[in-house]
Every structure is written in structure tokens, then in C-alpha cells.
Amino acid sequence: MGPIASSSVPSAAGIKRDPDSAVALLHAAGDDREALSEAIAEAAFLDAHPGEHRQKLRAARARLRQLNAAAERADSTDRSPHAKAEYSVEDFSRLTAHYEKLNWRMVSKPGGATVKPDDFYRLYALHMQAMQGDNNNERPMWAERGGLDFEGRARWDAWSALRGTDPGRARLRFVKLFHEFSPTALYKDTRAAMLELAAVAPPAAVVMPAAGGQFG
């Protein structure tokens, strides 16, 4: 049997499930072990259908095993001291005002361009998905000063990977990731002060990000 067509696959209960959407959720989970575990559970119906989609499900399971093993091996420098047992979606509006102000490390790209670590773009993507839903913008190509727009493309790619993710789930995943990403992504981890400030501050007003220029 060949790969599953892009059309929906009926479930035992008669509910149509879309293989492409299931695979997109696997990709959107990134390295978030909880989100990846949930996406794998939702995509389990692909086991009955040999082809490319099932291979991606199996790859996601292998990635989850690797992430779980890495988490067990991680030393104290890789573990976030801000992780908690539970998170509240009510913290979303408070924390979105702070993540871009963190002292993110810079990663060099060809031609002298620089980008931030992947965790920054995951936070950005979850913020945008929560506020605007699926990304319907065109992928950026060129930066204003010439050369590929690595920054804009990284933002676009991360947001597009979340296609189909429920905004409410994106909010909770944002809060969780803000607490749990590795301090090695920052030159200096100042989240403690930001989390303390967010804990005593009233909920921030929900401001929709501008429709244009969000990839710069």
C-alpha cells in the first residue's frame, strides 16, 4: 500500500482524521516532550496505514525516546531552575511581554547574519499562534540590507509549523516553555526577576501583534 493521500482517513467512530494535520502537529510539538507525546497519541491512527505519514509517526516516537533519555542525562546547567509541576494559561498575557527582552544568545549564519536559539522562535510561534491562529503570510526571502532574511524566515518557519494548533493549547505551551527552556539559550538567565514581576502584576492587556512586519 502506498502513502496516505492528503484526504481525511475515517476513524472507527466514523470521525475523519487528516494525516497531514496529524503530521503537522508532530512537527509543531518540536522538543516539547508533553506536546510531542500528545501529538503522537492523536496520530496513532497512522499506524494502520503504511507509507510516509506512518514513517513520520515512527520518527516522532524515536525523537520522544531520545528527548526522554536526554532529559534523564541532563546536568544542572541544562535544566531550567524555573520548571514547575503545573502551569496556568492565565500567565500567558503576563509572560508574552517579557520573552523578547531576555538576553538571548546569538547564533552566526552564513554571510555574517545572526539568529537567536530555537527556543526563542518556538516562543514567538506559540505567541503568534495563540493570538492570530495559523500563519497565512508569505515566507520572507530577503532582508532589508540584502542577503537572506534568516531572522524573518526562522520566525515564519516556527509559526507555520504550528498550523492547526489550538490557540488555547498554544497559550499553555508558551507558559510551559517560558519556564522550562534551557538557560544555555541565554547569555544570562534573568527569568527569575521577570517571573516574580509577572506573579504580582495584574494580567497584561491582550494586544494583537501587528499583521505586517512580524518577521523582522
Phi, psi and chi 1 to 4 in degrees:
 res  aa     phi    psi   chi1   chi2   chi3   chi4
   1 MET       -  135.8 -176.5 -177.7  -65.6      -
   2 GLY   -81.7 -173.8      -      -      -      -
   3 PRO   -61.1  153.2  -21.1   32.8      -      -
   4 ILE   -67.6  135.5  -58.1  174.8      -      -
   5 ALA   -68.8  165.6      -      -      -      -
   6 SER   -72.1   -8.1   59.3      -      -      -
   7 SER   -72.0  162.7   58.8      -      -      -
   8 SER   -69.4  152.5  -61.5      -      -      -
   9 VAL  -108.9  126.2  175.4      -      -      -
  10 PRO   -68.5  140.5  -12.2   24.5      -      -
  11 SER   -91.2  175.4   68.3      -      -      -
  12 ALA   -61.6  -29.1      -      -      -      -
  13 ALA   -86.7    1.3      -      -      -      -
  14 GLY    86.8    4.2      -      -      -      -
  15 ILE   -87.5  129.0  -58.8  173.2      -      -
  16 LYS   -77.7  131.6  -69.1 -173.8  176.9 -179.5
  17 ARG  -121.6  134.5  -66.1  174.0  -67.4 -171.9
  18 ASP   -95.5  118.6  178.1   44.6      -      -
  19 PRO   -60.0  -40.6  -25.6   35.5      -      -
  20 ASP   -62.8  -40.3  -72.5  -22.9      -      -
  21 SER   -66.8  -38.7  -63.9      -      -      -
  22 ALA   -63.4  -42.8      -      -      -      -
  23 VAL   -67.7  -37.0  168.6      -      -      -
  24 ALA   -61.8  -39.2      -      -      -      -
  25 LEU   -67.1  -35.6  -73.8  176.1      -      -
  26 LEU   -61.1  -43.7  -67.1  173.0      -      -
  27 HIS   -68.6  -40.0 -179.1   68.6      -      -
  28 ALA   -65.5  -26.1      -      -      -      -
  29 ALA   -65.6  -23.8      -      -      -      -
  30 GLY    56.6 -132.0      -      -      -      -
  31 ASP  -100.5   15.3  -68.7  -22.6      -      -
  32 ASP   -79.0  106.6 -175.6  -36.3      -      -
  33 ARG   -62.3  -40.1  -70.1 -174.6  -67.5  151.8
  34 GLU   -65.6  -46.3 -177.5  178.2  -15.9      -
  35 ALA   -65.2  -38.6      -      -      -      -
  36 LEU   -66.4  -40.0 -176.1   57.0      -      -
  37 SER   -62.2  -41.8  179.0      -      -      -
  38 GLU   -65.6  -42.2  -68.6  177.6   -1.8      -
  39 ALA   -65.0  -38.1      -      -      -      -
  40 ILE   -64.1  -41.6  -72.4  171.6      -      -
  41 ALA   -62.4  -40.9      -      -      -      -
  42 GLU   -71.0  -25.9  -68.2 -177.1   13.3      -
  43 ALA   -95.2    7.5      -      -      -      -
  44 ALA   -59.8  -23.7      -      -      -      -
  45 PHE   -64.1  -17.6   70.4   94.4      -      -
  46 LEU   -70.8  -16.1  -63.2  175.9      -      -
  47 ASP   -59.6  -28.9  -82.4  -36.9      -      -
  48 ALA   -85.3    2.8      -      -      -      -
  49 HIS  -132.2   93.5  -56.6  -83.2      -      -
  50 PRO   -56.7  147.8  -22.5   34.1      -      -
  51 GLY   139.4 -167.3      -      -      -      -
  52 GLU   -62.2  -39.8 -179.6 -179.1   -4.7      -
  53 HIS   -64.4  -41.8  -67.9   83.0      -      -
  54 ARG   -65.2  -36.2 -173.5  171.0   71.0  175.1
  55 GLN   -63.0  -37.5  -69.1  -58.7  -43.2      -
  56 LYS   -69.2  -34.7  -69.6 -177.7  177.8  179.1
  57 LEU   -63.8  -44.2  172.3   60.1      -      -
  58 ARG   -64.7  -37.7  -68.8  177.7  173.8  177.7
  59 ALA   -64.8  -37.5      -      -      -      -
  60 ALA   -65.2  -39.5      -      -      -      -
  61 ARG   -63.8  -40.6  -73.9  178.5  174.3  142.8
  62 ALA   -64.5  -39.2      -      -      -      -
  63 ARG   -64.6  -39.2 -173.8  164.8   82.4 -109.3
  64 LEU   -64.5  -40.7 -179.5   59.0      -      -
  65 ARG   -61.5  -41.0  -71.3 -166.1  -65.4  -90.3
  66 GLN   -65.5  -40.8  -66.4  171.7   -9.9      -
  67 LEU   -65.6  -40.5  -69.6  170.3      -      -
  68 ASN   -65.1  -40.9  -73.4  -25.2      -      -
  69 ALA   -66.5  -40.6      -      -      -      -
  70 ALA   -65.4  -36.6      -      -      -      -
  71 ALA   -64.4  -35.7      -      -      -      -
  72 GLU   -70.6  -31.4  -67.0  178.8   -0.2      -
  73 ARG   -87.1  -17.6  -63.4 -168.2  -57.3  -93.3
  74 ALA   -57.1  136.5      -      -      -      -
  75 ASP   -89.9  179.3   59.6   29.9      -      -
  76 SER   -63.0  -26.1   59.1      -      -      -
  77 THR   -71.5  -23.0   60.6      -      -      -
  78 ASP   -93.1  -19.3  -68.2  -33.9      -      -
  79 ARG   -85.5  137.9  -65.9 -179.1 -175.1  -87.4
  80 SER   -77.5  131.0  170.0      -      -      -
  81 PRO   -77.2   -2.2   29.3  -35.9      -      -
  82 HIS  -100.9   -0.6  -44.6  -66.8      -      -
  83 ALA   -63.7  144.9      -      -      -      -
  84 LYS  -131.2  166.1  -57.6 -169.4  -59.4 -177.0
  85 ALA   -73.9  -32.2      -      -      -      -
  86 GLU  -138.1  155.1  -63.9 -177.7   -7.8      -
  87 TYR  -133.2  154.5  -59.3   95.8      -      -
  88 SER  -116.8  132.6  172.1      -      -      -
  89 VAL   -64.7  -18.9   71.2      -      -      -
  90 GLU   -65.0  -18.3  -66.1 -179.8   -0.5      -
  91 ASP   -81.3   -8.8  -67.3  -28.7      -      -
  92 PHE   -56.1  -53.1  172.1   79.6      -      -
  93 SER   -65.3  -27.7   60.1      -      -      -
  94 ARG   -73.3  -42.7  -61.4 -178.2  179.7   96.9
  95 LEU   -79.3  -26.8  -62.5 -178.7      -      -
  96 THR   -64.3  -19.7   51.4      -      -      -
  97 ALA   -78.5   -8.5      -      -      -      -
  98 HIS  -116.2  -25.1  -62.6  -67.2      -      -
  99 TYR   -64.2  -33.7   77.2   96.9      -      -
 100 GLU   -73.6  -16.4  -68.0 -163.2   89.3      -
 101 LYS   -87.3   -6.0  -60.0  175.1 -175.9  176.6
 102 LEU   -66.2  156.3  -69.0  169.1      -      -
 103 ASN   -84.8   72.4 -164.8   10.9      -      -
 104 TRP   -69.3  140.4  -64.8   96.6      -      -
 105 ARG   -67.8  157.7  -71.2 -173.9  179.4  -85.4
 106 MET  -114.1  138.3  -58.3  -55.2  -65.0      -
 107 VAL  -113.5  126.8 -179.6      -      -      -
 108 SER   -75.0  141.0  -62.9      -      -      -
 109 LYS  -120.1  167.1  -57.3  -66.2  -74.1 -173.6
 110 PRO   -55.6  141.7  -26.2   35.3      -      -
 111 GLY    83.2    8.8      -      -      -      -
 112 GLY    90.6   -3.0      -      -      -      -
 113 ALA   -70.9  156.7      -      -      -      -
 114 THR  -131.5  150.2   58.0      -      -      -
 115 VAL  -133.9  169.4  -65.3      -      -      -
 116 LYS   -91.8  169.2  -58.6  175.5 -174.9   67.5
 117 PRO   -63.0  160.7  -22.2   34.4      -      -
 118 ASP   -56.9  -34.7  -70.7  -17.5      -      -
 119 ASP   -61.4  -32.0  -75.0  -40.0      -      -
 120 PHE   -62.3  -45.7  169.8   84.0      -      -
 121 TYR   -71.5  -28.7  -60.3  106.6      -      -
 122 ARG   -66.3  -42.5  -67.3 -170.2 -177.2  106.2
 123 LEU   -64.0  -45.6  -74.0  168.9      -      -
 124 TYR   -57.0  -47.0  166.6   82.9      -      -
 125 ALA   -63.5  -42.4      -      -      -      -
 126 LEU   -64.8  -37.8  -70.4  166.7      -      -
 127 HIS   -61.1  -49.3 -177.1 -163.9      -      -
 128 MET   -66.4  -41.2  -63.4  -60.4  -67.2      -
 129 GLN   -63.8  -39.1 -173.6   71.6   18.6      -
 130 ALA   -66.8  -35.3      -      -      -      -
 131 MET   -91.5  -36.4  -60.1  -59.1  -66.6      -
 132 GLN  -120.9   -7.6  -65.2 -167.4   11.6      -
 133 GLY    79.1 -153.9      -      -      -      -
 134 ASP   -61.4  146.7  -68.4  -15.1      -      -
 135 ASN   -77.9  116.5 -179.3    8.3      -      -
 136 ASN  -113.7   15.0  -65.2  -46.4      -      -
 137 ASN   -86.5  160.1  -62.6  -79.1      -      -
 138 GLU   -77.2  146.5  -67.3 -174.4    4.3      -
 139 ARG   -68.5  127.5 -169.0  176.9 -169.1 -130.6
 140 PRO   -63.2  151.8  -18.6   31.2      -      -
 141 MET  -119.3  -58.7  178.2   60.7   72.4      -
 142 TRP  -114.2  141.3  -53.9  108.9      -      -
 143 ALA   -78.2  161.1      -      -      -      -
 144 GLU   -61.3  -31.6  -67.4 -178.4    1.8      -
 145 ARG   -96.2   16.4  -62.0 -178.9  180.0  179.2
 146 GLY    92.1  158.0      -      -      -      -
 147 GLY    85.7  166.8      -      -      -      -
 148 LEU   -64.9  142.4  -76.1  174.9      -      -
 149 ASP   -86.7   78.6 -176.4    3.2      -      -
 150 PHE   -61.6  -40.4  -70.8  106.8      -      -
 151 GLU   -63.9  -49.8  171.0   71.5   13.5      -
 152 GLY   -63.7  -39.0      -      -      -      -
 153 ARG   -69.4  -36.2  -71.1  159.7   73.3   91.5
 154 ALA   -64.4  -41.2      -      -      -      -
 155 ARG   -64.9  -45.9  -70.1  174.7 -177.7 -107.7
 156 TRP   -62.1  -46.5 -170.7   96.0      -      -
 157 ASP   -61.9  -43.7  -70.9  -14.5      -      -
 158 ALA   -65.0  -42.3      -      -      -      -
 159 TRP   -68.2  -43.8 -176.2   11.4      -      -
 160 SER   -63.0  -29.9  -67.3      -      -      -
 161 ALA   -66.1  -17.3      -      -      -      -
 162 LEU   -92.1    8.0  -66.6  178.8      -      -
 163 ARG   -51.8  129.9  179.9  170.4  -64.7  -82.2
 164 GLY    90.9   -7.1      -      -      -      -
 165 THR   -74.9  131.4  -60.2      -      -      -
 166 ASP   -63.3  132.8  176.3   74.3      -      -
 167 PRO   -55.9  -38.6  -28.3   36.3      -      -
 168 GLY   -63.5  -41.2      -      -      -      -
 169 ARG   -65.7  -38.0  178.8  176.7  -67.6 -176.4
 170 ALA   -62.1  -38.5      -      -      -      -
 171 ARG   -61.0  -47.8  -75.2  176.7  167.3   82.4
 172 LEU   -67.3  -39.0 -172.6   57.9      -      -
 173 ARG   -65.1  -34.2  -75.8  178.2   57.0 -170.7
 174 PHE   -61.9  -48.8  178.4   97.6      -      -
 175 VAL   -60.0  -44.5  173.6      -      -      -
 176 LYS   -62.7  -46.5 -177.1  175.7 -175.1  -67.5
 177 LEU   -66.2  -38.0 -179.9   57.9      -      -
 178 PHE   -57.1  -41.2 -172.9   97.5      -      -
 179 HIS   -74.8  -32.5  -75.9   80.4      -      -
 180 GLU  -106.1  -11.3  -65.8 -171.9   -1.3      -
 181 PHE   -65.7  153.0   74.5   80.0      -      -
 182 SER   -65.6  138.0  172.1      -      -      -
 183 PRO   -61.6  -17.7  -22.3   32.7      -      -
 184 THR   -67.0  -13.5   57.9      -      -      -
 185 ALA   -76.9   -9.2      -      -      -      -
 186 LEU  -118.2  149.2  -55.9  169.8      -      -
 187 TYR   -68.5  -39.3  -71.2  113.6      -      -
 188 LYS  -145.0  127.7 -178.2  178.9 -179.9 -179.3
 189 ASP   -84.6  106.6 -170.0   -7.1      -      -
 190 THR  -108.3   18.7   58.0      -      -      -
 191 ARG   -63.8  -31.3  -80.8  176.4  -69.2  176.5
 192 ALA   -56.7  -47.5      -      -      -      -
 193 ALA   -65.2  -39.5      -      -      -      -
 194 MET   -67.3  -40.1  -68.5 -177.0  173.3      -
 195 LEU   -67.5  -36.2  -71.5  168.1      -      -
 196 GLU   -66.3  -41.4 -177.2  177.6   -7.3      -
 197 LEU   -65.1  -41.8  178.5   63.1      -      -
 198 ALA   -66.6  -30.9      -      -      -      -
 199 ALA   -68.4  -29.8      -      -      -      -
 200 VAL  -102.2  -12.6  -61.0      -      -      -
 201 ALA   -82.1  149.3      -      -      -      -
 202 PRO   -68.3  157.1   24.8  -34.4      -      -
 203 PRO   -53.6  133.6  -23.3   33.6      -      -
 204 ALA   -71.5  151.1      -      -      -      -
 205 ALA   -65.1  138.5      -      -      -      -
 206 VAL   -78.5  114.8  176.1      -      -      -
 207 VAL  -113.5  124.7  178.0      -      -      -
 208 MET   -71.0  127.6  -67.0  -70.5  -72.6      -
 209 PRO   -59.4  148.6  -23.8   34.6      -      -
 210 ALA   -59.8  144.0      -      -      -      -
 211 ALA   -68.7  -28.2      -      -      -      -
 212 GLY  -112.9  152.6      -      -      -      -
 213 GLY    76.6   14.4      -      -      -      -
 214 GLN   -79.6   -6.2   56.8  -94.7   60.9      -
 215 PHE   -99.5    0.9  -60.0  117.7      -      -
 216 GLY   -85.0      -      -      -      -      -
